Amino acid sequence: MDIKEAIKFILSIENLRSKEDLNIWLGDMGKKKLYLYVKRLAPEHWERIQTPQDSVRFYYQQMLTGYKIYNGI
C-alpha cells in the first residue's frame, strides 16, 4: 500500500468527506493522528520518501471538499 491508497482507505473507513470532518476526527492529536495512521498502513512508502507528511497533506487536500486543491479523486 502506498500513501495515497492509505489515505483513501482511512477517509473511507472513517467516513471523512470534508475538511471539517477531518478536523473533528483529528481532535486534540491534530495531524499527528493521521500521520501515524498512514505510517502504519504504508511503512515502506513512508520511509522511502523525504517528506511523507507533505505527501499526506497533498493527497487528503485533493480528496476532501473545503480545500483549494480539491478535485474529487
N, C-alpha and C positions, 0 to 999 in steps of 0.2 A: 504494500500500500504506500502511495506517496502522499505528500502533504495535501494536495488538492482533494484526493479521494478521502483522506481522513476528515477534512473539513466538511465535505459533502455528507459523509456518514454522521458526523456529530450534529450538523444542522438538521438532518432528517430525524435522527433518534430523539433529539431534544426539542423538535418541532419549533425551530427558530426560523423566522421568516423575515425579520426586520432588525434594524439597528437597535430599536427599543427592546425587542425580545432578547437580543444578545446581552444588552446591558443589565437587564433584570436577571437573566440566568447567571451572568458573571458574578453579580453581587459584590460582596466585600473583597473577594480574592482578585477581582479585576481580570485583566487579560491573562494573568499568570495561570488561571484555571484552564483557559483554552489552550495555552501553550503546552502545559503539562499533559493534557489530554491528547493533543496532536502528537507530541513527542512519544507517548506510549504507543500510539497506533502506527506511527511511521518512523521508527527509530533510525533505520538506515538512511532514509532520505534526510531526516533532521540533521544527522551527523555529517552528511556529505556536503551540505551547502553552508556557505559562510554566514549568512544572516537568515536563519529559519523563521525568526519572529516577523521579519519583513514579508516573507512569503506568505505566512499565515494571514497577516493583515491584508495583503493584496487580494488573496483569494476570498476571504469572507466578505470583503468590501464589494467584490464583484457579485457575490451571491445573495446579499441581503439588501432589501429596499432601505432607503434612508441614507445611502452613501452616494457620493457624486459619481463613482465609477461603476455603480450597479448596472449590470447588463443581463441579469436573469439567467446566468449559467446554471 
